[in-house]
Amino acid sequence: MYVSQIGSKLRVQLHDFSGKLSPRFSKPLGRFVEQMLYGILVSKDVKLSQIGRALEEPISLKKVEDRLSTNLNSDGLAGKLLDQVACLGSRRVQKDALLILDTSDIRKAYAKKMEYLARVRDGSEKELVDGYWLCNVIACQSGGNDIIPLYQSLYSAAAPEHQSENDELLKAVDTVTEHCGTRGIWVADRGMDRKNVYNPLLERNMRFIIRLRGDRNLHFRGRCRLAEDIARGCPSCYQEVVVKETAGEEKTYRLAYGFRRVRLPGRTEELYLVVVRGFGEVPLMLLTNLPLRRNRRVLWSVVEGYLTRWRIEEAIRFTKQSYNLEDIRVLTYRRLCNLTALVLAASYFAAVHLGDRLRLAVLTRRVLQAARRFYGIASFRYYAIADGISYILRRLGKGPLCLSIPPPDDRQLSFSKFP
């Protein structure tokens, strides 16, 4: 299949996908969304200058940038995009899918004029810098490699409308559960080990697996004790061997694990403290409300569910690195939020939409072949998909389909003259 044929099919699929995102938008704003998605996918960048060049319009780049910047300031665009992506993705979320809730950061250490810059902790450099926070929700199956980006929101603690980090986390949970209902199991790291997260999840009957801090108080056998003290006396009845890959190197771990029945202070629900030994001197502690019993398969499903979260960190890097989100340069807070939501939509198109049906799965294979990777396609293939889409559409060079379709003529027929 020639590049022109594949590229034409990609343009049609992107036009179709943009239409699914835009039922609540005006026609001009819907066209803008398609143009932005096309530009992000082709340029693999979020700078408006690069997106404008990818559109290849027969007008000056300055005018294209001005138009994109004006539309990017649309009120409510981010919220509608986040809701629509969650709606589309929810159709693929199965009953026991994992819903990975996580926060990451955008480092803007040298920015001076970007609106509402705040202090964030750079996860890679382990230092405090100026920037913005990202709240992410990604769905996947336990132990699987396929991902469904459901939510990605930028926020700043310095913004006037910002209330708290808890509020941002619950906003993500509410957006996803509005469409998924009680399907899925929420999985989070120890940064979410807080009562302001536990209480809403329990009150809404949501299932969860959350890593605990050692200083968390739990009720065990009628007494309030530290989680680390309970873990110390927990028997490890089962064992497994896992291999973790870090920085291209594989390391084998021999794990031993068990569980205790516990409760949260002030709550009556029976919970389970799962203790995993083998990753270091301090045991890994997980709190879950999934019903457990002395069964290796049932207990390992909780451990594997949390370990899958470590693998999904690569998915978060995918959305940031494939589309250069760290290099975002728009100055106003509304544009920052809207552009981040558009990057989520582009990631969803690359990771999910192209594999929705069998005929699109064939197209995905063609896209992967066009990626031109020297060492083949890695198990996490989404970087290669992003490369392939960019390569094909860049070679095609026709711009998004919406720019090729003339706008409808709304003028009424004139009957003032007859032949």
N, C-alpha and C positions, 0 to 999 in steps of 0.2 A: 504494500500500500504506500503510495507516494506521500511526501510531506504535505502537499497541497490538499490531498484527500483527507488525511488525518486532521490537519489544521482546520479544514472546513467543518468537520464533524465536531471538533472541540469548540469552535465558535458557536455552533448550533446548541451544543450542550450547555455552554456558559449562558447563552441567551435564555434557554429554558430554565436554568437554575436561577438566574436573576429575576425571571418572572415569578418564580415561587417565593422569592424573598420580598417582592415588591407589591403584594396585593393591596397594602394599606398606604402606598405612596402615590403621589401625583405622577403623571407620565414623565415630566421633566426630571423628577427626583429618581424615578425608576431607571431612566436612561443614565443618569449620573452614577447610580449604583453599579450598573453593568460596565460602564466605562472604567470606574475605579477598580473593579474586580479584574477586568482585563489587564489594566495597566500594572496592577500589583503582581499578577501571575506572570506577565511577560518580563517585567523589569526585575522581579524578585526584590522589590524595594518599596519603601513607603514615602520616599521624597517625591513631592508633587512634580518636580522637574523631570524625574525619571519616568513617572507615570505618564506625564504629558507627552514625553518623547515616544513612549510605547504606543500611544494612540495614533500617531502619524497623521494628524489632521492637517489640512492644507491652509492653516492660519498660523500666525506667529505663536511660538511657545509661550510667550508672556500672556497672551490672551487665553490660551488653554489653561495655564496655571491659575489665572485670575478666576476663571469660571469654576474650576475644580475647588479652589479655596472658598469661593462664595457658597457653593452647594455643600461643602464640608461643614459649614457652620449651621446647617439646618437643625432646628430644635427638635429633640426627640428621636433623631435618626438612630443613635446607638441603642436606645431601649427597644425600638421596633425590630432592629436587626437581631439583637440578642434573643428576643422572644421568638422570632421566626426561625432562627437556627435551632433553638431548643425544641421548637415544635417539629421541625423536619427530622432532627436527630432522634427524638423520642420514639418515633415509629420503629427504630431499630434497637431500642433498649429492651432487653429481655428481662424476665422476672429477677434473675440472680446476677445480672450484670453489675460490674463494679462502677461506682460513680466517684471518681478520684477528685477530691476537693483540695486545692492547693493554692498557695500564694507564691508569686515570684516578683521580680523587680525589673524596672527599666532604669539603668544607670545613666544619668545625665550630669556627670561630675563637672563639666565645663560650661554648661548652659547658664545663662544669666537672665534672659528675658522671657523664658517659658513660664506660663502662668501657673501659679500655685505649686511651685517646686517645693518638695518636702524632703526630709531626711529618710532614707531607706537603707536597709542593710543589704549590701551586695553579696549575694550568696556565693559567688565564685571567688571573690577577693577577701571575703570575711571582714568587710569594713563598712563604716557608715559614710554614705555619699548623698548628694542631691539626686532626686529622681522621682519615680512614681511606682506605685504598687500595681500588680496585676492579680486579679482573682480568677482562677481557672477551674472549670469542671470538664473532665474528659471521661467518657464511658469506654469500657472495654470488658472483655470476658476474662475471667481469672486464668492466668497463665498464657493468655493470647497476645498476639502482636497487632491485631486490628484495633484501631482507635476511632472514636466518634467525638470530635470536638463539639461540646455543647454550649460552652459559656466562656467568655473572656472579656473582663471588664477592667478598665484602667481607673484608678482612683488616687486621690491625694488627701493626706490628712490635713492639708492647709486649705482645701476647698471649703467655701462657706456652707455648702449643703452636706458636707461629710459629717456624719455623727460618730461612728466608731468602726473599728475593724470588724467587730461582731456584726454590725449592721450590714456591712458589705458581704460578709460570708452568708448571712441569712438571706440576703437579696438574691445571691446566686442559687441557694437551695430552693427558694420560693419560685424562681423563674423556671428551674428544671422540673420541680415536682408539680408545677401547674400543668405540665404536659405528660410527665411520666407517672404521676400518681405515686403509689407506694412501690412501684417496680424499681429494682436496683438496690444496691447496698452501698452506703456512703463510706468511703475510706479516706482517712486523713492522718497526717503526721501529728507529733506531739504539740505542735503549735496550735492545734485545735482542741487541745485538752483543757477545756474551760466549761464551766457550768452554763454560761450563756450560749453555748453550742449544744451541750447535752440536753438541756431542758427542752428547747424547741423540737429537737429530733425525737425525744421520747414522747412529748405531748402530741406529735403528729404521727406517731406509730411508724417512724422511719427506722429501718435497720442500719446499723453502723458498725465499723471496725476502726477504732481510733487508738493510736499509740499513746501510752501514758508517760508522764514524767514520774520520776521516783518519789517526789514529795506529794503526790496526790493522796488524799485521805479517802479510805474506803471502809465500809462496814463489812466485817468478816467475823462470823461466829459470835455475833452480839456485841462486838467491840469495834471502835473506830481505830484503824491502824494505817500506817503508811503503806503505799503500794509496794515499795521495795522490800519492806519487812514481810509482807504476805508472800511476795515472789520468792523470797529466800527460803521459805519452808514449803514451797510448792513442789510436789514430786514430778519428775519428768519420766512419764511412762512410755513415751514413744520417741522414735528417732528417724531422722531423714538426712540424706546427703544432698546438698544443693551446690550449684556452681554459679558464682557471681562474676560478671565481667565488668572491670573498671579500667578505663583508659587503655582498652585493647588487651588487657591481661586478664586471664581467668584465675579465680581463686576458689578452692573447694572448702566448704564448711560442713562440719558434721553437727547437726542440730539435735537437741533433745528438748521436748516440750510437753507441757501439761496444762491444767487449768484449775481454777478455784471459783466457787460461786460467791459473789460479792454484791453489794448495793452501794449506790451513791448516797452520801449524807443528805437527809431530807427527802429522799425518794423511796418509793416502795417497790419499784420494778426490780426483778431479779436479773442481774447481769453476770458476766463471766470475765474473769481475769485470765488471759492466756499468757503463759510465761514461756519464752523461747530462749534457750541457752546455746551458745556456740558462736555468736558473732563478736564476742568480746568479754571482758570481765563482768560488765553489768548486763544482766539479762534483758532481752527485749520484752516489753510488757504491752499487751493489747487489751483494750476494754471493748466488749461487744455485747449486744443484746440478742445475737443469733442463738437459738437454742442449741446447747451442746450436751453431749453425753460421752461416756467413755468409749469412744470409737475413733480409730485412727483416721479414717477417711473424713469424718465430720470435723474433727479438730484440725486436721491439716488444711481443710478448705479455708479456715479462718487465717491460718498462717500464710498460706499461698496468696490469699486475697490481699493481705498487706504487702507481701513481697512484690506483687504485681505493681504496686504503687511506685516502687523504686524504678521499675522498667518504664513506667509512664513519664518519668522525668525527661526521658528522651523526646517524648511527644511535645512537652512544653518547650524544649529547646528547638524542636522542629518549627513551631510557629514563630519563634523569635528569630532564628537564624536564617530560615529559608526565605523570609520576606524582610530581613534586615530591620526588625522592629526596634532594636536598640538605637537605630539611627533616625528615629522619628524626629522631625524638626518643625512641625507646625507649632505656633506659639500660644494659641488660646486653648483653654481647658476643654471647651466643647469640641473643638476640632480634634484634639488628642483622643477624647473618648470615642468620637465617631470613627476616626481612622483605625483605632484598635479593634472596634467591632467589625469593620470591613476586612481587616486581616483575619479575624476569626472566620468570616464567611468564605474568604479565599482558601483558608486551610480546610474548611469543611468540603469545599468543592473538590480539592485535590485528594483528600483522604477518604471521602465517603461517596460523594455524588457519582464519581466516575466508576465506582464498583457497584452501583445500585442494582443494575440488571445485567444479564448475561452479555448482551450486545455491547454494553459499556465496559464490561470486564475485558472483552477482546480489545476495545480501544485503549484500556489501561495498559494492557501488555504492549501495545504498539508504542505508547508513551514511554514505558520503561525501556524499551529497546532504543529509543531515541536519546536516552539520558547519557549514553557514551561514557559509562563508568568503566575504568580500567580493571577494577577488581570485582566486577560483577555486581549484583544487586544484593545489598545487605538484608538481613532479616527484617530490619526496620526500613521498609522500602520507600517511605514517604518523601525523603530527601530526593531520591531518584525520580519519583513522580513529579515533584516540583521542578526539577531540572528539565525533565522531558517536556512538560507543558511549556515552559519558557522557551526551549529550543525550537519546538514546532511552531508556536505562534509567532515567534520572532522571524523565523524563516518565511512564514506565510505573508506577514507584513501587510495585512488588510485592515487592521483595527477591529474593534468589536462589531458584532453583527448589527447592533442598533444604529451605528453610524452609516451602515450601508443601506438601511431601510429608510426611505424618505418619509417624513412625518405626514400623517393623513391631512388631506385638504378638507377643512371643516366649512369652507365657504358654501353657501347654498347656491343651487343652480339658478341662473338668471333667466326669467321668461319675458324680459322686456322687449326682446327682439325675436322675430321669427324669420326663418328663411323664406 
